[in-house]
Structure formats: structure tokens, C-alpha cells
Amino acid sequence: MKRLRDKIEHFVLTTENHWKSLSVAKQRLLTQVFFGGYCLLTVIVLIHVIVSTGQRSNTISIDHIDGVSKKSVEKASEQNDLIESPIKK
């Protein structure tokens, strides 16, 4: 765990030193590009949410869960049988 933390810390320091070695104009340009990409992504997500909730066929369907494995149910029932079998009434 300590090695992982050291590697992450080394990566952060290297990246920070590389950022500081760039000129101020280049830093400003990269910051504007990243912020513009973030704004564009935000607008796309908001448009998608507005369009998907604005449709009239937007309904919630509630169904049974089909993803349950039968093997786990069988194992659980076998374990219950084993637990209950030694008990005598």
C-alpha cells in the first residue's frame, strides 16, 4: 500500500513540475480548452436529460428480477436442510 501511495505521489509531483515548466500562455490555453470541453460535456448531458424526460412514452416498468441464479438458491436450501436435520423434536 505504501508503494502505491509513493508511486501516486511521484506521478503527481512529476506532473506538477511539468505543468510549472510550461509558459503562462500555454497554461492558460490548456485551462481554457479543458474548461471548454467540460462545458460542452455538461451541455450535452443536460440536453440528453431534457430530451429523454420530455418524451411522452417515458414510463417506468417494474418487472421481476430474472438474474437470480438457481444454483445459489439450491445451495441455500441444501444448507438449510443440513442445519435443520440434526435437530430432533
LINQUI-V692628 format. One record per backbone hydrogen bond with DSSP energy under -0.5 kcal/mol. NH is the residue of the N-H (numbers start at 1). CO is the residue of the C=O. Records with the same first field share a line. If there is no record, write none. Layout:
NH: CO / CO
//
This chain:
5: 1
6: 2
7: 3
8: 4
9: 5
10: 6
11: 7
12: 8
13: 9
14: 10
15: 11
16: 12
17: 13
18: 14
19: 15
20: 16
21: 17
22: 18 / 19
27: 23
28: 24
29: 25
30: 26
31: 27
32: 28
33: 29
34: 30
35: 31
36: 32
37: 33
38: 34
39: 35
40: 36
41: 37
42: 38
43: 39
44: 40
45: 41
46: 42
47: 43
48: 44
49: 45
50: 46
51: 47
52: 48
53: 49
54: 50
55: 51
58: 55
59: 57
61: 59
63: 61
66: 64
73: 69
74: 70
75: 71
76: 72
77: 73
78: 74
79: 75
80: 76
81: 77
82: 78
83: 79
84: 80
85: 81
86: 82
87: 84
//
